[in-house]
Amino acid sequence: MSSLIYPALLIIAFFIPLNEGITYVGALLLLIAFLGGAIKPRRTIFDIPLIILIVLIGLTIVFSVDFLASLRAFSFLCLCIMLFYYFPMWSEIPEKNQRHIHLAIDFSCFFVSFIGILQFYRGPNFLSLYHNRVHQFGARLRVFSTLFNPDVLGGYLVFVLPVNIALSLAAEKFWQKVVGATSFLLGAICLYLTFSRGSWLGFLSGIVVLMLLLREKKLIISLFSFLLIGFLFFPHFISERLINSIFLLDSQRVILWGETIKLIYKKPVFGFGLFTFQKVMSEITSLTSFPHAHNIFLHIIFEMGTVGLFAFLYLFWIIYRRALEYIRQYKNRYDGKIAAGVLSGLSAFLVSEQFNINLILNNITILFFFCLSVLGMLIQYSVKNKGI
């Protein structure tokens, strides 16, 4: 049964953004390994915040305006935590295999970005398997690649691009550095073609965090040069799109935030319940087409109240505290640089989530908890002899 663990983790790492169904095949292999005794439960560094998250969100379901919908969403959340965080953490795979997982994440980003770039030039019908509906900025196609929506694609890319940079810096073999650098370059181009302003801002934030964490001169010079070249070649319509964002001319989102805040006052403690945002909005307001609040913290308070917000903020605080302690000590090692990449990706993602909500989507939820397990493995396996 133990022979199933390594290929299962590679399948998950590679297929999260490419094919959600195949990702579940990897999860099924992990479940078989668990039932066969190859994966054994043990303590992990994020146990306490995750238990608090599950308990408090479970409590909010009792007060949900749609109990069954909230129960289904809560059940999926618990399943994701078990399959994509705990099973990988309990696997205790060797460091060499962990590095292959990091490479699988990079290769996956390469293919997703390549498909997105081709889609821009070949049209939305390219690879019709992934064709949902066309998103445009003016007359220009906003690419969505394999993720059906340009904002979702942007949320995915800002999470993994700092990991690409970290791999190109940390890898010992030249071809692995090339993989990381090439994936980053294609991913950055693809991110640009999403025309997702929140994702652009998240990307810049993640880059700044990575530079502050690693403080490598060649990294700072390379990234500043890359960003400078990018800004010099920014077309005029991109500048206009950014200016519109600064002056909040996109009034629909501002109106949505205002209506969300008004409704939060009605149920501030436990919220309206998981997966109820669109239902409540359509019943009480005229905003019927928004499935989420376009801001992660407003969305959390709306559906899970201040109880849910506390649970998520505590989880994020523990993640940052443990990761920063580790990075300060090991930032010059391979695992320290990868940890810095994952933490920078999380920072970029959280910034982008102030303008959009991707964490409520299945594949992004899976990505979040799987990357949390990647970070946890880096930290815990290095300090397991010292205790948790």
C-alpha positions in Angstrom: 0.0 0.0 0.0 2.9 2.4 0.7 3.8 2.3 -3.0 0.5 4.2 -3.8 1.5 7.3 -1.7 4.2 8.8 -4.0 2.3 8.5 -7.3 -0.9 9.7 -5.6 0.8 12.9 -4.4 2.3 13.5 -7.8 -1.1 13.1 -9.4 -2.7 15.6 -7.0 0.2 18.2 -7.4 0.0 18.1 -11.2 -3.7 17.8 -11.9 -5.2 20.3 -9.3 -5.6 23.0 -12.0 -5.8 20.7 -15.0 -8.5 18.2 -14.2 -10.3 18.1 -10.9 -11.6 14.5 -11.5 -8.1 13.1 -11.9 -7.1 15.0 -8.7 -9.7 12.9 -6.8 -8.2 9.7 -8.2 -5.0 10.7 -6.4 -7.0 11.4 -3.3 -8.6 7.9 -3.7 -5.2 6.3 -3.8 -4.2 8.1 -0.6 -7.5 6.8 1.0 -6.7 3.3 0.0 -3.2 3.6 1.4 -4.7 5.0 4.7 -7.2 2.1 4.9 -4.4 -0.3 4.2 -2.3 1.0 7.1 0.4 2.7 5.0 -0.6 6.1 6.3 -0.9 6.5 10.0 -2.3 9.4 11.9 0.1 11.6 13.9 0.3 15.1 15.2 1.0 17.9 12.7 2.0 21.6 13.2 -1.4 23.0 12.1 -3.6 20.7 14.1 -4.9 23.2 16.6 -6.0 26.0 14.2 -7.5 23.4 11.8 -9.5 21.8 14.6 -10.7 25.2 15.8 -11.7 26.0 12.1 -13.7 22.8 11.8 -15.5 23.2 15.1 -16.4 26.9 14.8 -17.5 26.6 11.2 -19.5 23.5 12.1 -21.2 25.6 14.8 -22.3 28.2 12.3 -24.2 25.5 10.3 -26.7 25.3 13.1 -27.7 28.9 12.4 -27.7 28.7 8.6 -30.7 29.9 6.6 -30.1 26.9 4.3 -29.0 24.0 6.5 -28.5 21.4 3.7 -26.5 23.6 1.5 -24.3 24.6 4.4 -23.9 21.0 5.5 -22.8 20.0 2.0 -20.2 22.8 1.8 -19.0 22.0 5.3 -18.7 18.3 4.5 -16.6 19.1 1.4 -14.4 21.4 3.5 -13.7 18.6 6.0 -13.0 16.1 3.2 -10.5 18.5 1.7 -8.7 19.0 5.0 -8.5 15.2 5.5 -7.5 14.2 1.9 -5.3 17.1 0.9 -3.7 18.2 4.1 -3.7 15.3 6.6 -3.1 12.4 4.3 0.0 14.1 2.7 1.3 15.2 6.1 0.8 11.7 7.6 2.6 10.1 4.6 6.1 11.3 5.8 7.5 10.9 2.3 11.3 11.3 1.8 12.8 14.7 1.0 13.7 13.6 -2.5 10.1 12.8 -3.2 9.0 16.1 -1.7 11.2 17.8 -4.3 9.5 15.9 -7.1 6.1 17.2 -5.8 7.4 20.8 -6.0 8.5 20.1 -9.6 5.0 18.7 -10.3 3.5 21.9 -9.1 5.8 23.8 -11.4 5.1 21.6 -14.5 1.4 22.0 -13.9 1.8 25.8 -13.9 3.8 25.5 -17.1 1.0 23.6 -18.9 -1.9 25.8 -17.5 0.0 28.9 -18.6 0.9 27.5 -22.0 -2.7 26.6 -22.7 -3.8 30.1 -21.6 -1.4 31.8 -23.9 -2.4 29.7 -26.9 -6.0 30.4 -26.0 -5.4 34.1 -26.3 -4.1 33.7 -29.9 -6.2 30.7 -31.0 -9.5 31.9 -29.5 -11.7 30.6 -26.7 -12.7 27.4 -28.6 -9.1 26.2 -28.4 -9.3 23.0 -26.3 -13.1 23.2 -26.2 -13.1 20.8 -23.2 -12.3 23.9 -21.1 -14.6 26.3 -22.9 -17.3 27.6 -20.6 -18.2 31.2 -21.6 -16.2 34.0 -23.1 -14.8 36.7 -20.8 -13.6 39.9 -22.5 -11.9 43.2 -21.7 -13.1 45.4 -24.5 -12.5 43.4 -27.7 -9.8 41.4 -26.1 -10.2 37.8 -24.8 -9.5 37.4 -21.1 -7.9 33.9 -20.9 -9.2 31.3 -18.5 -7.1 28.3 -19.6 -8.3 25.1 -17.8 -10.0 27.0 -15.0 -13.1 28.3 -16.8 -12.8 31.9 -15.5 -10.0 34.4 -15.8 -10.3 35.6 -12.2 -10.0 31.9 -11.0 -7.0 31.5 -13.3 -5.4 34.6 -11.8 -6.0 33.4 -8.2 -4.3 30.1 -9.1 -1.3 31.8 -10.8 -0.6 34.3 -8.0 -0.5 31.3 -5.6 2.1 29.2 -7.5 4.2 31.8 -9.3 6.3 32.6 -6.2 6.9 28.9 -5.8 8.2 28.8 -9.4 10.7 31.6 -8.5 11.7 29.8 -5.3 12.4 26.6 -7.2 14.5 28.4 -9.8 16.6 29.8 -6.9 16.7 26.7 -4.7 17.1 23.8 -7.2 20.6 22.2 -7.4 20.2 20.9 -10.9 20.3 23.3 -13.9 17.3 21.8 -15.7 15.2 22.2 -12.5 16.2 25.9 -12.4 15.1 26.2 -16.0 11.7 24.6 -15.3 11.1 27.0 -12.4 12.2 30.1 -14.4 10.3 29.0 -17.6 7.1 28.3 -15.6 7.3 31.7 -13.9 7.8 33.5 -17.2 4.9 31.8 -19.0 2.8 32.1 -15.8 3.5 35.9 -15.6 2.5 36.3 -19.3 -0.7 34.3 -18.8 -1.5 36.3 -15.6 -1.2 39.5 -17.7 -3.6 38.0 -20.2 -6.3 37.4 -17.6 -6.7 41.2 -17.2 -7.5 40.5 -13.6 -6.6 43.6 -11.6 -6.9 41.9 -8.2 -4.6 39.2 -9.4 -2.0 41.7 -10.7 -2.0 43.4 -7.3 -1.7 40.1 -5.6 1.2 39.1 -7.8 3.1 42.3 -7.1 2.5 41.8 -3.3 3.7 38.2 -3.5 6.9 39.4 -5.2 7.6 42.0 -2.6 7.1 39.5 0.2 9.4 36.9 -1.4 12.1 39.6 -1.8 11.8 40.6 1.8 11.9 37.0 3.0 15.0 35.9 1.0 16.8 39.2 0.6 18.9 37.9 -2.3 20.5 40.5 -4.5 20.2 38.6 -7.7 16.5 37.9 -7.0 15.8 41.6 -6.3 17.6 42.8 -9.4 16.0 40.2 -11.6 12.5 40.8 -10.5 12.8 44.6 -10.5 14.1 44.3 -14.1 11.3 42.0 -15.1 8.7 44.3 -13.6 10.2 47.4 -15.2 10.2 45.8 -18.6 6.6 44.7 -18.1 5.5 48.2 -17.2 7.4 49.8 -20.1 5.5 47.5 -22.5 2.1 48.0 -20.8 -0.4 49.0 -23.5 -2.5 52.2 -22.8 -5.7 50.3 -22.2 -4.0 48.4 -19.3 -3.1 51.7 -17.7 -6.7 52.8 -18.0 -7.9 49.6 -16.4 -5.6 50.2 -13.4 -6.6 53.8 -13.1 -10.3 52.8 -13.1 -9.5 50.5 -10.1 -7.7 53.2 -8.2 -10.6 55.6 -8.5 -13.3 52.9 -7.9 -15.0 53.6 -11.1 -16.1 49.9 -11.1 -19.1 50.9 -9.0 -20.9 47.5 -9.1 -18.3 46.0 -6.8 -18.5 49.0 -4.4 -22.3 48.7 -4.3 -21.9 44.9 -3.6 -19.6 45.6 -0.7 -22.0 48.1 0.8 -25.0 45.8 0.6 -22.9 43.0 2.1 -21.9 45.1 5.1 -25.6 46.1 5.6 -26.6 42.4 5.7 -23.8 41.4 8.0 -25.3 43.6 10.7 -28.4 41.3 10.6 -26.4 38.2 11.6 -22.9 39.3 12.8 -22.0 36.4 15.1 -22.7 33.2 13.1 -23.6 34.6 9.7 -26.1 33.3 7.2 -24.4 29.9 6.6 -22.0 28.4 4.2 -22.9 28.6 0.6 -25.8 31.0 1.1 -24.5 34.3 -0.2 -26.2 34.3 -3.6 -29.4 32.9 -2.1 -29.7 35.6 0.5 -28.6 38.4 -1.8 -31.1 37.5 -4.4 -33.9 37.3 -1.8 -33.2 40.5 0.0 -31.5 42.8 -2.5 -31.6 43.4 -6.3 -28.1 42.0 -6.7 -29.0 38.6 -8.0 -25.9 37.7 -10.2 -23.1 37.7 -7.6 -22.2 34.3 -6.2 -19.8 35.9 -3.7 -18.9 39.2 -2.0 -15.7 39.9 -4.0 -13.8 40.2 -0.8 -12.7 37.2 1.2 -13.2 38.7 4.7 -16.6 40.2 3.9 -17.6 36.9 2.5 -16.4 34.9 5.5 -18.3 37.3 7.9 -21.4 37.2 5.8 -21.6 33.3 5.7 -19.8 32.4 8.9 -20.0 35.5 11.1 -17.3 36.8 13.3 -16.9 33.3 14.7 -15.8 32.1 11.2 -13.6 35.1 10.7 -11.7 34.4 14.0 -11.2 30.8 12.9 -9.6 31.8 9.6 -7.5 34.6 11.0 -6.2 32.3 13.7 -5.2 29.7 11.0 -3.5 32.4 8.9 -1.7 33.7 12.0 -0.3 30.3 12.9 0.7 29.6 9.3 2.7 32.9 9.1 4.2 32.5 12.6 5.5 29.0 12.1 6.6 29.6 8.5 8.5 32.8 9.3 10.3 31.1 12.2 11.4 28.4 9.9 12.4 30.7 7.0 14.5 32.9 9.2 16.5 29.9 10.2 16.8 28.0 6.9 16.3 30.7 4.2 19.6 29.7 2.6 18.6 26.1 2.2 16.4 24.5 -0.4 13.5 23.8 1.9 13.7 27.3 3.4 13.4 28.9 0.0 10.5 26.7 -1.1 8.8 27.6 2.2 9.3 31.3 1.4 7.8 30.7 -2.0 4.7 29.0 -0.6 4.3 31.7 2.1 4.7 34.5 -0.6 2.1 32.7 -2.8 -0.3 32.6 0.1 0.3 36.4 0.7 -0.3 37.1 -3.0 -3.5 35.0 -2.9 -4.9 36.8 0.2 -4.3 40.2 -1.4 -6.0 39.1 -4.7 -8.9 37.7 -2.6 -9.7 41.2 -1.4 -11.3 41.7 -4.8 -12.5 38.3 -5.7 -13.3 35.0 -4.0 -11.7 31.8 -5.3 -11.3 30.0 -2.0 -14.9 28.9 -2.2 -14.2 26.9 -5.5 -13.3 23.2 -5.2 -10.0 23.2 -7.0 -8.7 26.3 -5.3 -9.8 24.9 -1.9 -7.9 21.7 -2.7 -4.8 23.8 -3.8 -4.9 25.8 -0.6 -4.9 22.8 1.7 -2.4 20.8 -0.5 0.0 23.8 -0.4 -0.5 24.0 3.3 0.6 20.3 3.5 3.6 21.1 1.4 4.6 23.9 3.8 3.8 21.7 6.8 6.1 18.9 5.4 9.0 21.3 4.9 8.7 22.6 8.5 7.7 19.6 10.4 10.1 17.0 8.9 13.0 19.4 9.6 12.1 19.9 13.2 10.6 16.6 14.1 13.5 15.6 16.3 13.0 18.8 18.4 9.3 18.2 18.8 6.3 20.1 17.5 
